[in-house]
Amino acid sequence: MVLCVRAVLFLDSVLSAIVEISEQAYRDFQRHVDRLCFLIVASDCPDNEIDVERLHLRAQAMSLFPEKIPLYEMIYESRFRRLLSQFRDPNYR
């Protein structure tokens, strides 16, 4: 009985650590999204550097949640295109 309780507590602590890591990874990802939005809207960062940042963010998204890349495209890439069009070049791809 004591062994079962210890095993459950151990598994609970492992699961908590995994959740904490994934929450931290998502917060880091969201900070990167915010930074990219700032670069697009309020900086004179060259477009090619913004494109590199977008690629880096896409790679980060693919490693964090590979099964949700269509959702990433729908939410984040469309936001980046809209911001680029609105604050940079209206004809931006």
C-alpha positions in Angstrom: 0.0 0.0 0.0 2.8 2.4 1.0 4.6 1.5 -2.2 1.6 2.3 -4.3 1.1 5.6 -2.6 4.8 6.5 -3.3 4.5 5.4 -6.9 1.4 7.6 -7.4 3.1 10.5 -5.7 6.2 10.0 -7.9 4.1 9.8 -11.1 2.2 12.9 -10.0 5.4 14.8 -9.5 6.8 13.7 -12.9 3.5 14.8 -14.6 3.6 18.1 -12.8 7.2 18.6 -14.0 6.2 17.8 -17.6 3.2 20.2 -17.5 5.4 22.9 -16.0 8.0 22.4 -18.8 5.3 22.6 -21.5 3.8 25.7 -19.9 7.2 27.3 -19.8 7.8 26.4 -23.4 4.5 27.9 -24.4 5.2 31.1 -22.5 8.6 31.3 -24.3 6.8 30.7 -27.6 4.3 33.4 -26.9 7.0 35.9 -25.9 8.7 35.2 -29.3 5.3 35.8 -31.0 5.0 39.1 -29.2 8.5 40.1 -30.1 7.9 39.4 -33.7 4.7 41.4 -33.7 6.7 44.3 -32.1 9.4 44.0 -34.8 6.8 44.2 -37.5 4.8 47.1 -36.0 7.2 49.3 -34.2 10.7 48.8 -35.5 12.7 49.5 -38.6 13.9 45.9 -38.7 14.5 44.9 -42.3 11.9 42.5 -43.9 14.5 39.8 -44.5 15.2 39.7 -40.7 11.5 39.5 -40.0 11.3 36.6 -42.4 14.1 34.8 -40.6 12.3 35.4 -37.3 9.1 34.0 -38.8 11.0 30.8 -39.9 12.5 30.4 -36.5 9.1 30.8 -34.9 7.6 28.2 -37.3 10.4 25.8 -36.4 9.7 26.4 -32.7 6.0 25.7 -33.2 6.7 22.5 -35.1 8.8 21.2 -32.3 6.3 22.2 -29.6 3.1 21.1 -31.2 3.7 19.4 -34.6 0.1 18.2 -34.9 -1.2 21.8 -34.7 0.7 23.4 -37.5 -2.5 24.1 -39.5 -3.8 26.0 -36.5 -0.5 27.8 -36.2 -0.8 28.9 -39.9 -4.4 30.0 -39.4 -3.7 32.0 -36.2 -0.2 33.3 -36.2 0.9 33.4 -39.9 -2.3 35.2 -40.8 -1.7 37.7 -38.0 1.9 38.3 -39.2 0.7 38.8 -42.8 -2.0 41.2 -41.7 0.5 43.2 -39.6 3.0 43.3 -42.4 0.4 44.5 -44.8 -1.0 47.1 -42.4 2.3 48.5 -41.0 4.9 47.7 -43.7 3.9 47.1 -47.3 0.3 46.8 -48.4 1.4 44.4 -51.1 3.4 42.2 -48.8 3.0 38.5 -49.8 
